[in-house]
């Protein structure tokens, strides 16, 4: 589980860093586009909670 979390966080960091670099390079970078991509990343990397134990 830990290795998966580390790998997921590393991927998330790379994706966010990529967006930041694109913002720095392109002065006309769309904030709306950034927000859409950030929300998509949040959904992509959203942790899956463990299933509830049976009652």
Secondary structure by P-SEA (a helix, b strand, c coil): caaaaaaaaaaaaaaaaaaaaaaaacccccaaaaaaaaaaaaaaacccccccccc
